[in-house]
Amino acid sequence: MNGDPKVNFSGLLRDYLDAGAAPENISAAVSPQVPVVEPQPELVVNPWDIVLCTSGTVISCENAVVVLIIFHNPSLRAPMFLLIGSLALADLLAGIGLIINFVFAYLLQSEATKLVTIGLIVASFSASVCSLLAITVDRYLSLYYALTYHSERTVTFTYVMLIMLWGTSICLGLLPILGWNCLRDESTCSVVRPLTKNNAAILSISFLFMFALMLQLYIQICKIVMRHAHQIALQHHFLATSHYVTTRKGVSTLAIILGTFAACWMPFTLYSLIADYTYPSIYTYATLLPATYNSVINPVIYAFRNQEIQKALCLVCCGCIPSSLSQRARSPSDV
C-alpha cells in the first residue's frame, strides 16, 4: 500500500445512480439526515405604534383628571364646563382607542377588532374636533350676548349642541363597522386602513369646513375683545399702553389656540385628501402623530387655564385654594 485509501465520492454517486436511485435522493444518501426546525415567527413591533400608544396613555391620564374634576364638582355645571367636559371625554376615548389599537394589532388580530378600533378612534376624534367648535361658538355667544348669556335658553342650546355633536360623531364611527370599509377591496383603502378613500375624504372636508367656521368665529371674538378692552380702558382712564397690552394678550391667546389646532390637524387632513394606501406608511404616522398631540394640548388650553378648574384641582390635591387664584379677576384677555 502506497498511502492512505481515498474515498471516491464520484464513484459512489455513479454506482448509486446505476442502481436506479432517484436523483432527489442523492443528497439523502450522501449527507446524514438532519431534522429541519421551522423558526418561530418573531413579534416585531413598529416603533411608530409604540409612540402612538404612549401618546394615547398621556392623553388618557390628562383628560381623565379633567373628566373626574368636572363630574365630581357640582359647581362646574355651567354650559362652558359642560363643553369642556365633552372635549375631555372625547379626548379620553381617543387615548383609550389608541391604546386598544396597539393591543389588538399585536395580540388579538382580526377584522372585527380592526373595525371596532377604527370606529372608536374616528368617533372620539370627531367628537373632539366638534367639541372644539362648540366651545368656540359658546365663547362667541358669551361675548356677543353678554347680558342674556346666563339664561335657561343658553343651557338648552348647549345640550342641543352636545346631542348633535355626539350623535354625528357616533354615526361617523359606525360607518366602518356597518360595511363602509375596504377590507374586501384593497384598492379603495385610504391612508388609514380599513377606512375607504371616500370616507377619509368626507372626514377631511368636514374638518376643513369646521376649521373655516372656527376661524371666522375667532375673528369676530377678536373684534369683540378689542372693543371691550377699549371700553374698559375709557371707563377706568387706563393709559393707551395698558389698553394695547391687554388687547394684544387677548389676540395672542386666540392666535395660539387656533394656530395650535391648525398645526396639529392640518398636515394629516391634507395628506388624507391627496394620498391613498399605496403611499409609504411612514408618511401616515408622521402626519397622524401631531394630530394626537392636539388631544394632549387641549386640557392645558381649555381646562387647566380655567380659574374654576384650577381651584377644584387645588382642593383635590392639597385641600386649599391659593390666594393668587381666589383674588384673581377675569380680564378681557381671558378668552
HUJOCOR-V304240 format. One record per backbone hydrogen bond with DSSP energy under -0.5 kcal/mol. CO is the residue of the C=O (numbers start at 1). NH is the residue of the N-H. If there is no record, write none. Layout:
# HUJOCOR-V304240
{{CO:NH} {CO:NH}}
This chain:
# HUJOCOR-V304240
{{6:8} {7:9} {8:12} {9:13} {10:14} {11:15} {12:16} {13:17} {14:18} {15:19} {16:21} {17:20} {22:25} {23:26} {25:29} {26:30} {27:31} {32:34} {35:37} {36:38} {42:44} {43:45} {46:49} {46:50} {47:51} {48:52} {49:53} {50:54} {51:55} {52:56} {53:57} {54:58} {55:59} {56:60} {57:61} {58:62} {59:63} {60:64} {61:65} {62:66} {63:67} {64:68} {65:69} {66:70} {67:71} {68:72} {69:73} {72:74} {73:76} {75:77} {78:81} {78:82} {79:83} {80:84} {81:85} {82:86} {83:87} {84:88} {85:89} {86:90} {87:91} {88:92} {89:93} {90:94} {91:95} {92:96} {93:97} {94:98} {95:99} {96:100} {97:101} {98:102} {99:103} {100:104} {101:105} {102:106} {103:107} {103:108} {104:108} {108:110} {110:114} {111:115} {112:116} {113:117} {114:118} {115:119} {116:120} {117:121} {118:122} {119:123} {120:124} {121:125} {122:126} {123:127} {124:128} {125:129} {126:130} {127:131} {128:132} {129:133} {130:134} {131:135} {132:136} {133:137} {134:138} {135:139} {136:140} {137:141} {138:142} {139:143} {140:144} {141:145} {143:146} {145:149} {149:151} {151:155} {152:156} {153:157} {154:158} {155:159} {156:160} {157:161} {158:162} {159:163} {160:164} {161:165} {162:166} {163:167} {164:168} {165:169} {166:170} {167:171} {168:172} {169:173} {170:174} {171:175} {172:176} {173:177} {174:178} {175:180} {176:179} {179:181} {185:188} {186:189} {188:197} {189:277} {191:193} {192:195} {194:182} {195:190} {196:200} {197:201} {198:202} {199:203} {200:204} {201:205} {202:206} {203:207} {204:208} {205:209} {206:210} {207:211} {208:212} {209:213} {210:214} {211:215} {212:216} {213:217} {214:218} {215:219} {216:220} {217:221} {218:222} {219:223} {220:224} {221:225} {222:226} {223:227} {224:228} {225:229} {226:230} {227:231} {228:232} {229:233} {230:234} {231:235} {232:236} {233:238} {239:243} {240:244} {241:245} {242:246} {243:247} {244:248} {245:249} {246:250} {247:251} {248:252} {249:253} {250:254} {251:255} {252:256} {253:257} {254:258} {255:259} {256:260} {257:261} {258:262} {259:263} {260:264} {261:265} {262:266} {265:269} {266:270} {267:271} {268:272} {269:273} {270:274} {271:275} {276:279} {280:283} {280:284} {281:285} {282:286} {283:287} {284:288} {285:289} {287:268} {287:291} {288:292} {289:293} {290:294} {291:294} {291:295} {292:295} {292:296} {293:297} {294:298} {295:299} {297:300} {297:301} {298:302} {298:303} {299:303} {299:304} {303:306} {306:310} {307:311} {308:312} {309:313} {310:314} {311:315} {312:316} {313:317} {314:318} {314:319} {314:320} {315:319} {320:322} {322:325} {322:326} {323:327} {325:328} {331:334} {333:335}}
